[in-house]
Amino acid sequence: QVQLVESGGGLVQPGGSLRLSCAASGSIFKSLRMAWYRQVPGRERDLVAAITQGGSTYYAGAMKGRFTISRDNAENTVYLQMNSLQPEDTAVYYCNAQPPRLGYWGQGTQVTVSA
């Protein structure tokens, strides 16, 4: 079993930046393709970005060029650097494997982009 703990969210003005972290327990982390997802109330949880075990990355269309996903296998941590944030990026951000595993969902971290 893997436990995931997200952190780094907060309130930021449009155009600002945040760096999210996801700390994972368990040695299985290194063997997992990992991803960040986000959810706004009343909507499905959407894939934001993913990273393979070897570091290859994928980004959903609206995030390309603004967000960067990375991982540190030695620290069992996945990061999401978010730049040029816009109000539409406001959501709760979660990390999980890709495809997501039901038992891995954490509490998420709230990101609010507002002037």
N, C-alpha and C positions, 0 to 999 in steps of 0.2 A: 504494500500500500504506500502511496505517496501523499504527503501533505504539502500543500502549496499555500504560501502566505504572500499576498500582494501588499505593496506599500509604495509611497511616493506621490499619491494623488493630492489634489488640493484645488484651491481657487486661483485662477490665473487670468490675466487680461488677454483679449484677442491679440494674436501675434506673439504671445509668450511661449515659453517652453517648460516642459516637465520631463523628468526621467522616472519611469516606473521600474520597480524591482519585484521579482518573484523568487522567493527563496523556497527551495524544494528539499524535502527530507528523503532519504532513501537512495541507495546506490543505483537504482534503476534509472535515475534521471538521465544519466549519460547515454542511455540506449533509446531515449524517447525523442521523437520530433516534438517540439514545443511550439506553442502559439499564444498570442494575446487575442482576446475577444472583448467585445464591449456590448453593453445593453442599456437601452433607455426604457423607461417605463412604458409598458404596453406594446413593446416590440420584441422581436426575436433577438437572441444573442448572436452577434455577427462576428465573423473572423476579421481581425485587423491585420495581423502579420504572423508569419510562421518561420521557423528556423529548423533545419535538419540537424541530425547529430553531428554532421561535419561542418555546419555553418552556412549552408546555402539558405537563401532567404526568399520569402514570397510576401508581397504586400497587396492588400485589397486596393482597388483602383484609386480611391480618394486619398489614400495614405501615401502613395508613392511620392518620393521626393521630400516628404515632410517627416515621416516616421522612420526610425531605424531600430530593428530588432537585433539583439546580440545575446550571446550566452557565454558563461564562464563555467565550464564543466568541473573545474577544480573547486569552485565555490558552490556548485549546484544552484546556480542563479541564472535567471533570464531577465533581460532588461528591455525596456522600450523607451527610446529617446523620442520625444514628441516635440517638434518645432512648428512654428507658424500655426499655433492652435487657433481654432475658430469656434464660435458658439456651437456649431453642429457637432463638434467633437465631445461635447458634454455627455457623459455617460458613466456607468460603473464599468471599470476595466478589470478583466479576469485573465489569469493565465491557466493553461491546461495543456495536456498533450493534444496532438493533432493526428487523427480525429480525437475529439475530447472524450474523456472517460468520466462517467457519471460520478464516481466516488472521489474524483480529484478536485471538484470545484471548491474554491475557497470563498472567502467573504468578499473578495474584490476590493478595489480602491476607487473612490469617487473622484472624478475629474470634472471640474466645473469651469467653463470658459465664459467669462462675463466681464463687462466693463463696470 
